[in-house]
Amino acid sequence: MMVFVSAMAVLAVVSAVGVLADSRVLTGAPIWLKPLKFSVSFVLYGTTLAWMLSLSPRRIRIAEWAGTVIVATGVVEMVVIVGQVLRGTTSHFNATTPLNGALFGLMGAAILVLALAHLVIGIVVLRQPVADRVARYAVGLGLGLTLLGMLVAIPMVLPSQEPGIEGISGAHSVGVPDGGPGLPLVGWSTTGGDLRIGHFVGLHALQALPILAILLNRFLGARLDERTRVRLLVVGGGAYGVLTMLLTWQALRGQPLLRPDALTLAAVAALVVATATAAGVVLTRVGRPEMARVA
């Protein structure tokens, strides 16, 4: 796994150089931007997954096999993406020729296998005893929400996302063509919905939830007991999952991230209020057993 991460780190550097040195543009973005984004994502994903596997007190063969499958499918994904860049064409939604269609189909199959292997690792890791319950819940929620992040990308390839262009079998954007005006670096559409946003947020739950656990233990470990910190983590994980779905729902309605309508703003406000209320309820229960014993 870490060999794969190292290779992706090298590819990220090569791709960054490509973005600066190669003037070619594809669907409105530098042609090397997609390999750059995917390689950085795999660095984060692989490193976090390797750490999660290391939490197990013993080696588990099925988890090791699943990790190997993830590495293999990741290699397939990146070989196709980089290969298509070298050919000067797109890798995603490209069925303009039999070869391009076969390569996109291969990528789709690889991602499906990766998701299944990810699920296997999640089940295995959750069954292992971990001394820190906050970390255990963070790992479980992170793995589960990352799988959700993979699933919310499915609408990109549904028939409703076909733009009516011959040879194009899907799209990131909703309501506008891919390749239009977008946010810096990420390229998310600023004129229509973009399904990559919820996909991105969900995928990085794998890092966000463990970071939340670290913050809870570091800054509240002396003030709150473990059960309370676990409950706060669950509240945070639940809010993160709802946010992933909310961003996907906003995109499916053809709405840019930075131009939410009243309905979207109301949904965000409801999420904030519900999260704050749930956290408040958890915190109001702190110390009640001790108070009862004193009484």
N, C-alpha and C positions, 0 to 999 in steps of 0.2 A: 504493500500500500504506500509506504513512504518513498519507495523508488518511483512509483507512479507520480506521487506528489512532486518529487524533485524534477522529474521530466516535464511536468506541467509548469513548474516555476520557470524552467529554462524556456519553454515555449511561450510563456507570458512575456518574457524579455524580448524574444525574437519577434513576437507579434507587435509589441510596443514599438520596436524599431521599424517594423513594416508599416505601422500607422503613420509614422513620421516620414519614412523614406519613399513609400509607394503612394503615388498620387491617384491611383485608381479608386473609383467610388462605385459602390454597388448598393442598390435600393436606398440611395440617399445618405450612405455612411461609408467611411473608409473601409476598403475591402478587408483589411486585417483586423477590424474592430471585433468581429464575431469571434475569431480564434482567441483574441485577447480576453474577451469577457468570459468565454467558456473555460479557458485555461485557468484564469484566476478563480473562477467558481469551483473548479475541480481541486485546486490547491486547498481552498477552505474546506470543501466537503471531505476530501481524503484525509486531511490532517485531523479534523474533528472526529471522523469515523474511527481512525486509528486510535485516537485517545479513548474513545468510548469502548473499543474492543479491549484496550489495555486494562479497563476497570475490572474485568473478569479475573478472579483469583487463579484460574487454571485455563489451559488452552482447550478450546472447543473446536473440534474438527469441522462441524457444519458451519460455524461462524467463519472459520478460515477459508472454507470453500466459497462461501457467499462473498467474502471480501475479494477473493481471486476473481470471481465472476464480475464483480463491480469494476475491478481494474480492467479486465478484458473488454467489457462493454464500453468503458470510458475510452480505452484506446481506439476501439472501432469508431466511436463518435468523433474523436478528434482527428483521426486519419481521414475520415470523409470530409470534415469541415475544412481542414487544411488543404486536402487534395483539391477540393472544389475552388478554394481561393487561388491555388496555383493554376487552375484551369480558367480562372477568370469568371466564374459563375457562382450562383447561390447554391447552398446546400439544403436549406429548408424549403419545403413546399414546391420543390422543383421537379416537375415531370415533363419538361419540354422535350426530352429525348428518352429513349428506353434506358440508357445508362444513368441519366440523372434521376429518373423515376426509381430505378433499382437501388441507387445509393440512398435516396431519401427513405425508401422502404426499409433498407438495412438499418438506418439510424433509428427509425421508429421501433423496429424489433429490438434493437439494442437497449433503448430506453425502457421498454417494457420489461425486459429481462433484468435490467438494473433495478427497477422498482421492486420486482419480486425478491431479488437478493437483499435489497434494503429492508424489506419487510421481514425476511428471515433473520437478519441481524438484529432488528428491533425486538423480535420475540425472544431470541436467545439472550440478548443483553438484559432484558427485563426479568428474565428468570434467574439471573445471577444475584447473589447477595452482595449488596453494597452498604458499607458501614454508614455512610452519610445519606440519609433518606432524602434530603433536599436534592442532592446530586442525582440520586436514582430517579426521582420524579422528573428532574430536568432532562435527563437522558431519554426517558420514555416519552415525554411530551415533545421533545425536540425531534426524535425519530418519527413520531406519528404525524406531527405537523409538517415535517419535510415531505413525507409521503403525500399529504394533502396538497402541498405546493406542486408536486409532480402531477397530481390528478387534475388540478385546475387548469393545466395547459391543454387538456383534451379538447376543449372547444376550438382551439386553433386549427384543428384538422377536420372539424365537422363540416358537412356539406354546406351549412349556412355561412361558413367562412370562406367559401370559394368565391373569389372576386370576379368571376366571369371572364378571366383571361386564360386563353388556351395554354395548357401546360402548367398552370399554377393551381395547386391543390390545397390551399389554406392561406392563413394570414395571421399576423400578430395584431394588426389594428382592426377596429370595428367601426364601420361607418365611413372610413376613409381608406385610400390605398396605402399599403406599406411604402415606406420610403419618403413620406412627407415630413413636414417640420416636426422636430423632436427635441426633447430635453438634452442638454450636453452630456456626453459620455454614454449614458444609458440608451439614448435615442428613443425613449418612450414618446409616443405621439402627443403633440400639444393641440391637435385639431380634432381628434376623435378618441374613442376608447382604445386601450392597449392591454391585451391579456398578459403581457409579460410582467406587469406590475404585481399582480397577485401571485403569479408564478415565482417571481423573485423573492417577495416577502415570505411566502411559505417555505421555499427552499432553505432560506437562511434562519429558520427557526432552530436548525441544528446548532447554530452558534448563539442565537439570541437567548434561548432558554438556559443553557449552561452559564452564560454571562450573568443572567438574572440570578441564578443560584449562587454564583460567586459573590455578587453584590449583597445579596441577602445575608449570606454567611459572614461576609467581611464586615459589614456595617451594622447589622442587626443581630448578629450571633450572640452578643453579650446581653442583649435586651429582650430578645424573643426566644421562646423555646423552639425546639425543632419542629414540633407539630404545627405551630403557628407559621413558621417559615415555609413549611410544605404547603399549607393552605394558601398563603400569599402567592407562591409559585404557581399553584393550580389556577388561581384567579388570573394571573398574568398569562399563563398558557392559554386559558379559555379566551381571553381578550385577543390574544395574538391570532388564534384560529378564526375568530369572528372577523377580525380585521382582514385576514387573507380572503375570506369569502366576500366581504363587503367591497374590497378593491376589485375583485373579479366581477361582481355584480355591477359595479359602476362601469367597468370596461364593456361589459356585454350590452349595456345601454348606450354605447357609443359616446361616452362622456370622458373628456380629458381629465387626467388626475387633478390638475390645478384649476379646473373650472367646474367645480361641483355645483349641482343644482340644489334647490331647497330640500328635496327628498333625501339626497345623499348627505347633506349637512345634518339633517334631522337624525339619520341613521348613525352618523358619527357621534353626535351629541348623546344619543341613547346609549351607545357603546361606552362612552366616557363615564356617563352617570352610573350605568350598571356596574362597570369595573370599580369605580370609586366606592359605590355603595357596598359591593361585595368585600372589598378590602377593608372598608370601615367596620363591617360586621365581624370580620375575622379579628380585627384589632381590638374591638370592644370586648371580646371574650378572653383577652389576655389577662391572666391573674385571677380569674374568677374561682378556680379550684382552691388557690391559696387563700383568697378572701374567705371562702366558705370554711376552711379549716381553722382560720383565726377566730371566726365568729363562734 
